[in-house]
Amino acid sequence: MNDQKQGWVVVIVLMLAYVFSFVDRNIVVLLVEVMKKDMELSDTKVSLLLGASFALFYSILGIPLGRLADVYSRKKIIAIGVALWSLMTAICGLAKNYGQLFLARMGVGVGEAALSPAAYSIISDYFPKEKLATAISVYSLGIYIGSALAYVGGGYLIGILSEMDNLVIPWVGEIYAWQLVFIIVGLPGLLMAGLVLLIKEPKRKGRNADEALPFGEVWGYLKEHGRTFFLLCAAFAFFYVAVYATSTWIPTYLIRLHGLSEEQVGIIAGVGLLLFPAIGVLSSGFIADRWTARGVPNAKIRWSLWATLFFIPATAIYPFMPTTNSTLIALIPYGILVSATVGVAAAAIQEIMPNRMRGIASALLILAQNLLGLTLGPTGVALLTDYIFKDEMALGWSLVIMSVTALSIATVLFYFALRSATRTEAIENILDS
C-alpha cells in the first residue's frame, strides 16, 4: 500500500477516534433539562458542565501533550487518551452529586486533550499541503458524526430511560436512570483505543524532522515568526466562542422555546449535524486546497475570513423566526457555516510550523479555541440569560448577542492575520511534496 492510500486509512481510523470523542463530549448537551431537575441546577451551573469543566484541562493539558506528540510515539499518546476519556465518561454515570460529575467531566477533557495535536501531526506527514486541508477536514468529520450520534442515540436512550426508575448499582448505590447514558456511550471507547495502536505511524517529514527540538528553541521560533500564528489562534478562538455558545444551547433553545422533546431535538440535531456541517467542512477544505493549488496567497486564512463574514448573519436570523419549521430552515446555513474553519484552521497552522513544532502549535491553537470558546461561549450565554435578562425564555437574545459579538471580533483578527501573513511572508512551503 502506497503512502497516500495508507494515509487515508490512517485518517479514517483517527476520524473514528474523533467520533468517539464527540459522542462522549456532547452527550451531556441533551441531558441539560433532566440534570437541572434532578440535581437542582441553574443554567450557569449547567453551563460549567457543558464548557468550563471540560475545557479547563482539555485546553491546558494540550500543551504538554502536544509537546509529547513532537517527541514520542503519536499513536500511543492517542490510544492512551482514548482509553482515559472513555473510562471517565462512564464514571460520569456513577457520579452522586454535581461536584463528582464536574470532576469526571474534567477527566474526559484530560483524555481528549491527547487526540488532535498528535492526529494533525500524523496527517501532515502523510499529505502535501495541496491536499492537507481536505485530509484534515475528513478527519474533522468525526466532530459531526460523533455529535450526530450523541444527539440521535442520546435522544433515543433518554426517551427509553425516562420511563425507568432510578437504578441501584452494586458498590455504588442509587443513580439517576439518565446517568446510564454515560456508561453506555463511554465503555465502547476502550475498544477504539486498541484499534488506534494498529495504525502505521509515518516517518516525520520537513525541516527539523529528525531531531527533537528543545522547548526553548520552539518558543524562540514562535516569538520570532509568531505574529501571524498568534493572530490566527486569537481569530479562531473568537470564532469558537460563537460555535460553542450556539452548539451547546440550541438544543435547549428548541426544547425551551419551541416545546420540542429531548428525543425530537436529538433526531433533528443529529440529522442536521450529520448532513450540513459535513457539507461545510468538506467543501471548505476543498476550496482552501483548490485556492492553494492555484497559487492564491495565504488561501486558508483568506477563506477563513470570508467564512466568518458569512457566518455572522447565519447566527443572527434563526432566533427571530416565527415558527418551529421556519427556525429549523433558518438553521440550515448556520449548520453549513459552523464547520467552515475546522479543517482549514488546523491545516493553516501545520503549514506555518516546522515538523517538530506542529504538535505544540496545534495544542496552542486548541488551547485558544477551547479555553476561550468552551469557557466564554456557553457560560456567557447563561450569564446573559440568568443575570441580564433574568428570564430563561430570553435565551434566543443571549445567543444572538454572544455569537454576533464574537464573530465580529474574529473577522477583525482574521483581517490582521491576513495582512501580517502577506506583509511578512510568514507562511512558507515547509512541507515535502
C-alpha positions as CSV (number, residue, x, y, z in Angstrom):
1,M,0.0,0.0,0.0
2,N,1.5,3.4,-1.0
3,D,1.8,6.3,1.4
4,Q,-1.3,8.1,0.0
5,K,-3.6,5.1,0.4
6,Q,-2.0,4.3,3.8
7,G,-2.6,7.9,4.8
8,W,-6.3,7.7,4.0
9,V,-6.6,4.5,6.1
10,V,-5.0,6.4,9.0
11,V,-7.2,9.4,8.5
12,I,-10.3,7.2,8.7
13,V,-9.1,5.5,11.9
14,L,-8.3,8.8,13.5
15,M,-11.7,10.2,12.4
16,L,-13.4,7.2,14.1
17,A,-11.5,8.1,17.3
18,Y,-12.8,11.7,16.9
19,V,-16.3,10.3,16.5
20,F,-16.0,8.6,19.9
21,S,-14.5,11.8,21.3
22,F,-17.5,13.9,20.3
23,V,-20.1,11.3,21.4
24,D,-18.6,11.4,24.9
25,R,-18.1,15.1,24.9
26,N,-21.6,16.1,23.6
27,I,-23.9,13.5,25.2
28,V,-24.3,15.9,28.1
29,V,-26.0,18.5,26.0
30,L,-29.2,16.6,25.7
31,L,-29.3,16.0,29.5
32,V,-29.5,19.6,30.4
33,E,-33.1,19.7,31.5
34,V,-33.1,16.4,33.4
35,M,-29.9,17.4,35.2
36,K,-31.4,20.7,36.2
37,K,-34.4,19.0,37.6
38,D,-32.8,16.1,39.4
39,M,-29.7,17.9,40.7
40,E,-31.5,21.3,41.2
41,L,-29.0,23.3,39.0
42,S,-29.1,26.7,37.5
43,D,-28.3,27.4,33.8
44,T,-25.0,28.8,34.9
45,K,-24.0,25.6,36.8
46,V,-25.1,23.5,33.8
47,S,-23.0,25.7,31.5
48,L,-19.9,24.9,33.6
49,L,-20.6,21.2,33.0
50,L,-21.0,21.9,29.3
51,G,-17.9,24.1,29.0
52,A,-15.5,25.0,31.7
53,S,-15.3,21.6,33.4
54,F,-14.2,20.0,30.2
55,A,-12.3,23.0,28.6
56,L,-10.0,23.7,31.5
57,F,-8.0,20.5,31.4
58,Y,-8.6,19.8,27.7
59,S,-7.1,23.1,26.8
60,I,-4.2,23.4,29.3
61,L,-3.0,19.8,29.2
62,G,-3.0,20.0,25.4
63,I,0.3,21.9,25.7
64,P,2.4,19.2,27.4
65,L,0.6,16.5,25.4
66,G,1.3,18.5,22.1
67,R,4.9,18.6,23.2
68,L,4.9,14.9,23.7
69,A,3.5,14.4,20.2
70,D,6.6,16.3,18.8
71,V,8.9,13.9,20.7
72,Y,7.3,10.5,21.2
73,S,5.0,8.0,19.5
74,R,1.9,9.9,18.4
75,K,-0.3,6.8,18.1
76,K,0.5,5.6,21.6
77,I,-0.3,9.1,23.0
78,I,-3.7,9.0,21.2
79,A,-4.5,5.4,22.3
80,I,-3.9,6.3,26.0
81,G,-6.1,9.4,25.6
82,V,-9.0,7.4,24.1
83,A,-8.9,4.9,26.9
84,L,-8.8,7.6,29.5
85,W,-11.7,9.8,28.2
86,S,-13.9,6.7,27.6
87,L,-13.4,5.5,31.2
88,M,-14.1,9.0,32.6
89,T,-17.3,9.3,30.6
90,A,-18.5,6.0,32.1
91,I,-17.6,7.4,35.5
92,C,-19.9,10.4,34.9
93,G,-22.6,7.8,35.1
94,L,-21.6,6.9,38.6
95,A,-21.4,10.5,40.0
96,K,-23.5,11.1,43.1
97,N,-23.6,14.9,43.0
98,Y,-22.7,17.9,41.0
99,G,-19.1,18.1,42.3
100,Q,-18.4,14.5,41.3
101,L,-19.9,15.0,37.9
102,F,-17.8,18.1,37.4
103,L,-14.6,16.3,38.2
104,A,-15.5,13.4,35.9
105,R,-16.1,15.8,33.1
106,M,-12.7,17.3,33.8
107,G,-11.3,13.8,33.4
108,V,-12.9,13.5,30.0
109,G,-11.2,16.7,29.0
110,V,-7.8,15.3,30.1
111,G,-8.1,12.3,27.9
112,E,-9.4,14.1,24.8
113,A,-6.5,16.6,25.0
114,A,-4.3,13.9,23.7
115,L,-6.0,13.4,20.3
116,S,-5.9,16.3,17.9
117,P,-2.4,17.7,18.3
118,A,-1.0,14.2,17.6
119,A,-3.5,13.4,14.9
120,Y,-2.8,16.7,13.0
121,S,0.9,15.9,13.1
122,I,0.4,12.4,11.8
123,I,-1.8,13.5,9.0
124,S,0.6,16.3,8.0
125,D,3.3,13.7,7.4
126,Y,1.1,11.7,5.0
127,F,-0.2,14.6,2.8
128,P,1.3,17.5,0.8
129,K,0.0,21.0,1.5
130,E,-2.3,20.9,-1.6
131,K,-4.3,18.1,-0.1
132,L,-3.8,18.8,3.6
133,A,-6.9,20.8,4.3
134,T,-9.1,18.1,2.7
135,A,-7.4,15.4,4.7
136,I,-7.8,17.2,8.0
137,S,-11.4,18.1,7.0
138,V,-12.2,14.4,6.6
139,Y,-10.7,13.8,10.0
140,S,-12.8,16.6,11.3
141,L,-15.9,14.9,10.1
142,G,-15.6,13.0,13.3
143,I,-16.9,16.1,15.1
144,Y,-20.2,16.0,13.3
145,I,-20.7,12.2,13.0
146,G,-19.9,12.0,16.8
147,S,-22.2,14.9,17.7
148,A,-25.0,13.4,15.5
149,L,-24.7,10.0,17.1
150,A,-24.7,11.7,20.5
151,Y,-27.9,13.6,19.7
152,V,-29.8,10.8,17.9
153,G,-28.6,7.9,20.1
154,G,-28.7,10.0,23.2
155,G,-32.2,11.2,22.5
156,Y,-33.3,7.7,21.9
157,L,-31.7,6.4,25.1
158,I,-33.2,9.3,27.1
159,G,-36.6,8.5,25.7
160,I,-36.3,4.9,26.9
161,L,-34.7,5.7,30.3
162,S,-37.1,8.5,31.1
163,E,-39.7,5.7,31.8
164,M,-37.4,3.9,34.2
165,D,-37.0,4.4,38.0
166,N,-33.6,5.2,39.4
167,L,-31.1,2.4,39.3
168,V,-29.1,0.7,42.1
169,I,-25.6,-0.4,41.1
170,P,-23.6,-2.7,43.5
171,W,-20.8,-0.9,45.4
172,V,-22.0,2.5,44.0
173,G,-25.6,2.8,45.2
174,E,-28.5,4.6,43.6
175,I,-28.0,6.7,40.4
176,Y,-30.5,8.5,38.2
177,A,-31.7,6.5,35.2
178,W,-30.4,9.1,32.8
179,Q,-26.8,8.5,34.1
180,L,-26.9,5.1,32.4
181,V,-26.4,7.0,29.1
182,F,-22.9,8.0,30.2
183,I,-22.0,4.3,30.9
184,I,-23.5,3.0,27.6
185,V,-21.6,5.5,25.4
186,G,-18.3,5.5,27.4
187,L,-17.2,1.9,27.7
188,P,-17.1,1.0,23.9
189,G,-14.3,3.6,23.5
190,L,-11.9,1.2,25.2
191,L,-12.0,-1.0,22.0
192,M,-11.3,2.1,19.9
193,A,-8.1,2.6,21.8
194,G,-6.9,-0.8,20.7
195,L,-7.7,0.0,17.1
196,V,-5.5,3.2,17.2
197,L,-2.5,1.1,18.2
198,L,-2.8,-0.8,14.9
199,I,-2.2,2.2,12.6
200,K,1.1,2.8,10.9
201,E,2.8,5.9,12.2
202,P,4.5,7.8,9.3
203,K,8.1,9.0,9.2
204,R,8.3,12.6,10.1
205,K,9.0,14.9,7.2
206,G,10.1,18.5,6.6
207,R,12.5,20.7,8.5
208,N,13.8,19.5,11.9
209,A,12.0,16.2,11.3
210,D,14.9,14.1,12.5
211,E,15.5,15.7,15.9
212,A,13.5,16.6,18.9
213,L,14.0,20.4,19.4
214,P,14.5,21.9,22.9
215,F,11.4,23.7,24.2
216,G,13.4,27.0,24.3
217,E,14.1,26.7,20.6
218,V,10.4,26.1,19.9
219,W,9.4,29.2,21.9
220,G,12.1,31.2,20.3
221,Y,10.8,30.4,16.8
222,L,7.3,31.4,17.9
223,K,8.5,34.7,19.2
224,E,10.4,35.4,16.1
225,H,7.9,34.2,13.5
226,G,4.7,34.1,15.5
227,R,2.8,37.2,14.7
228,T,0.6,35.5,12.1
229,F,0.4,32.4,14.3
230,F,-0.9,34.2,17.4
231,L,-3.3,36.3,15.4
232,L,-4.8,33.1,13.8
233,C,-5.1,31.5,17.3
234,A,-7.0,34.5,18.6
235,A,-9.2,34.7,15.5
236,F,-10.1,31.0,15.6
237,A,-10.7,31.3,19.4
238,F,-13.4,34.0,18.9
239,F,-14.9,32.0,16.1
240,Y,-15.3,29.2,18.5
241,V,-16.8,31.3,21.2
242,A,-19.7,31.7,18.7
243,V,-19.6,28.0,17.8
244,Y,-19.7,26.7,21.4
245,A,-22.2,29.3,22.5
246,T,-24.7,28.2,19.9
247,S,-24.0,24.5,19.6
248,T,-24.3,23.9,23.4
249,W,-27.5,25.9,23.8
250,I,-29.5,25.5,20.5
251,P,-30.9,22.1,21.7
252,T,-32.1,23.7,24.9
253,Y,-33.4,26.6,22.9
254,L,-35.6,24.3,20.8
255,I,-36.8,22.4,23.9
256,R,-37.5,25.5,25.9
257,L,-38.9,28.0,23.4
258,H,-40.4,25.6,20.8
259,G,-41.7,22.9,23.1
260,L,-39.8,20.0,21.4
261,S,-38.9,16.9,23.4
262,E,-35.3,15.8,24.0
263,E,-36.0,12.8,21.6
264,Q,-37.3,15.1,18.9
265,V,-34.3,17.5,19.3
266,G,-31.9,14.6,19.3
267,I,-33.2,13.4,15.9
268,I,-33.3,16.9,14.4
269,A,-29.9,17.9,15.6
270,G,-28.4,14.5,14.7
271,V,-29.7,14.6,11.1
272,G,-28.7,18.2,10.8
273,L,-25.2,17.7,12.2
274,L,-24.6,14.6,10.0
275,L,-25.5,16.5,6.8
276,F,-25.0,20.2,6.9
277,P,-21.7,20.6,8.9
278,A,-20.3,17.7,6.9
279,I,-21.0,19.7,3.7
280,G,-19.4,22.7,5.3
281,V,-16.2,21.1,6.5
282,L,-15.6,19.1,3.3
283,S,-16.4,21.9,0.9
284,S,-14.2,24.4,2.9
285,G,-11.3,22.0,2.8
286,F,-11.7,21.5,-0.9
287,I,-12.0,25.3,-1.6
288,A,-8.9,26.1,0.5
289,D,-6.9,23.3,-1.2
290,R,-8.0,24.5,-4.7
291,W,-7.1,28.0,-3.9
292,T,-3.7,26.8,-2.6
293,A,-3.1,24.8,-5.7
294,R,-3.9,27.8,-7.9
295,G,-1.4,30.0,-6.0
296,V,-3.9,32.2,-4.2
297,P,-1.8,33.9,-1.5
298,N,-2.5,32.6,2.1
299,A,-5.5,30.8,0.8
300,K,-6.5,29.1,4.1
301,I,-6.5,32.4,6.0
302,R,-8.4,34.2,3.2
303,W,-11.1,31.5,3.2
304,S,-11.4,31.6,7.0
305,L,-12.0,35.4,6.8
306,W,-14.8,35.0,4.2
307,A,-16.4,32.1,6.0
308,T,-16.6,34.1,9.2
309,L,-18.2,37.0,7.5
310,F,-20.9,34.7,6.0
311,F,-21.4,33.1,9.4
312,I,-22.4,36.3,11.2
313,P,-25.9,36.6,9.6
314,A,-26.4,32.8,9.8
315,T,-26.1,33.1,13.7
316,A,-28.4,36.1,13.9
317,I,-31.5,35.0,12.0
318,Y,-32.9,31.8,13.4
319,P,-34.0,33.1,16.9
320,F,-36.4,35.5,15.2
321,M,-38.2,33.0,13.1
322,P,-42.0,32.9,14.0
323,T,-42.5,29.1,13.8
324,T,-40.6,26.0,14.6
325,N,-40.4,25.0,10.9
326,S,-39.0,28.4,9.8
327,T,-36.5,28.2,12.7
328,L,-35.2,24.8,11.5
329,I,-34.9,26.1,7.9
330,A,-33.0,29.2,9.1
331,L,-30.6,26.8,10.9
332,I,-29.5,25.2,7.6
333,P,-27.0,27.9,6.6
334,Y,-25.9,28.0,10.3
335,G,-25.2,24.2,10.1
336,I,-23.1,24.6,6.9
337,L,-21.0,27.5,8.1
338,V,-20.5,26.4,11.7
339,S,-17.8,23.9,10.4
340,A,-16.2,26.1,7.7
341,T,-12.9,26.8,9.5
342,V,-12.4,23.5,11.3
343,G,-10.1,21.7,8.9
344,V,-8.8,24.9,7.4
345,A,-7.6,26.2,10.7
346,A,-5.6,23.1,11.6
347,A,-4.1,23.0,8.0
348,A,-3.1,26.6,8.2
349,I,-1.2,26.0,11.5
350,Q,0.5,22.9,10.1
351,E,1.8,24.9,7.1
352,I,3.3,27.6,9.3
353,M,5.2,25.4,11.7
354,P,8.2,23.1,11.2
355,N,7.5,19.4,11.8
356,R,8.8,19.0,15.4
357,M,6.8,22.1,16.5
358,R,3.4,21.1,15.0
359,G,2.1,19.2,18.0
360,I,2.7,22.0,20.4
361,A,1.5,24.6,17.8
362,S,-1.8,22.6,17.4
363,A,-2.1,22.4,21.1
364,L,-1.8,26.2,21.4
365,L,-4.5,26.6,18.8
366,I,-6.7,24.2,20.7
367,L,-5.9,26.0,23.9
368,A,-7.1,29.3,22.4
369,Q,-10.2,27.8,20.8
370,N,-11.4,25.8,23.8
371,L,-10.2,27.8,26.8
372,L,-11.9,30.9,25.4
373,G,-14.6,29.2,23.3
374,L,-15.8,26.5,25.7
375,T,-15.5,28.7,28.8
376,L,-16.8,32.0,27.5
377,G,-19.3,30.7,24.9
378,P,-21.7,28.5,26.9
379,T,-21.2,30.4,30.2
380,G,-21.6,33.9,28.5
381,V,-25.0,32.8,27.1
382,A,-26.1,31.6,30.5
383,L,-24.9,34.7,32.4
384,L,-26.8,36.9,29.9
385,T,-29.9,34.8,30.4
386,D,-29.7,34.5,34.2
387,Y,-28.4,37.9,35.2
388,I,-29.0,40.4,32.4
389,F,-32.4,39.3,31.0
390,K,-33.4,37.4,34.2
391,D,-35.7,35.3,32.0
392,E,-34.9,31.8,30.7
393,M,-37.2,32.5,27.7
394,A,-34.8,35.2,26.6
395,L,-32.3,32.5,25.6
396,G,-32.5,33.5,21.9
397,W,-31.4,37.1,22.5
398,S,-28.5,35.8,24.6
399,L,-27.4,33.5,21.7
400,V,-27.5,36.3,19.2
401,I,-25.6,38.8,21.3
402,M,-22.8,36.3,22.1
403,S,-22.4,34.9,18.6
404,V,-22.5,38.2,16.6
405,T,-20.1,39.9,19.0
406,A,-17.6,37.1,19.0
407,L,-17.7,36.7,15.2
408,S,-17.2,40.4,14.6
409,I,-14.1,40.3,16.7
410,A,-12.9,37.2,14.8
411,T,-13.4,38.9,11.5
412,V,-11.1,41.8,12.5
413,L,-8.5,39.4,13.8
414,F,-8.6,37.3,10.5
415,Y,-8.1,40.5,8.6
416,F,-5.0,41.5,10.5
417,A,-3.7,37.9,10.3
418,L,-4.1,38.0,6.5
419,R,-2.2,41.4,6.4
420,S,0.5,40.0,8.6
421,A,1.0,36.9,6.5
422,T,1.1,38.9,3.3
423,R,3.5,41.6,4.6
424,T,6.0,39.3,6.3
425,E,5.6,36.2,4.0
426,A,5.2,34.2,7.2
427,I,3.5,31.3,5.5
428,E,6.2,29.2,3.8
429,N,6.2,25.9,1.9
430,I,7.9,23.8,4.6
431,L,6.1,20.5,3.8
432,D,7.7,18.0,1.5
433,S,5.7,17.5,-1.8
